[in-house]
Amino acid sequence: MPQTLQLLQYEYVSDMAEKRAPHRAAHLSLIEEYHAEGKLVIAGALGDPPHSGLLAFASAEAAAAFAEEDPYGAAGLVVSKKIEPWTVVVS
């Protein structure tokens, strides 16, 4: 049965792997918090080295709130972000 999640997609600054180091623990802690609360389903970085992030949330409100709280955004590491529905047909 299809499920609609809200996909938050980040595009990162260049050299993200190095620049994220001072903020990574706080970013991962926020991910764990949202996941434990059932707001975040799955999350991860794209690329090696990472150039983008994908995070799937239960609601658009949770995705927007996360983006506002995320230490990566506050540190200027996120070049762009967008939230859009993602219909998952199998997981």
N, C-alpha and C positions, 0 to 999 in steps of 0.2 A: 504494500500500500504506500503510495507516495507521501512524502512528508516535506513541507516547505520550511526551510531554515533561512536565516538571514546571513548572507555572506559579507563579511567585512574584508575588503582587500586593501592592503597597504602597498605602496611603492616606497622603497627605502632610498636613503642617500647612498652615494657610492662609498665603498669601504665600510659597509655596515658591520661586518664581522668585527672590525677593530673598534669602531665608534660606539657600538652598543655596550661594550664591556662594563662601563660604570653604571649602566641603567638596567642591565639584564636581569639581575636578581629581583628587582622591584617589578619589572615587566612579567616575569614568570610567576611571581607571587600573585599578581593581579589575575593572571590566567587561572591559576589554581583556585583562587577565591570564586571567580565566576563559574568555573567548572563544578566546584563543590556545591554551589547554590543551584545548579541545574540550568544556568543561563547560557553556558558555553558548552557546545557539543564536542568540537574538535578544533585544533589549532596547530599551526606550524609555519615554518619558513619555506620559501621556494628558492631553489638555486643553490649552487655551491661554487662560490660563496653566495650567501643569501642576498637577494635583490628585492624580494617581495614577501609579504606575509598574508596568509589566509586564515580567517577565524570564522567558524560557523556558529551562530547564536540561535536560540529558540525564538527570539523576537527582535524586531528592528530597534525597539527601545533599549534593549540590553546591549546591542551592538553599538548604538550611538553613545550610550553611557560609558561603555568600555573605552571607546575611542577618545572620549573626553578625559578620562582618568589615566590613560596609558602613559607611563613615564617616557616611552619612546616618542610619543607625540610632543610632550612637554619639552623634551630635549632637542626637538627639531630634527629628529631622525626620519620622520615620515614626510616624504615629498608630496604624496597624494593619497587619498583614501576615498573609498566609495562603499556603500552598503546597497545590496540588491538581493532579491529573493533567489533562492536556489532550491529547486525541486529535486529531491533525492528520491530515486525510485528503488534503490537497494542499498543496504549498508551492512 
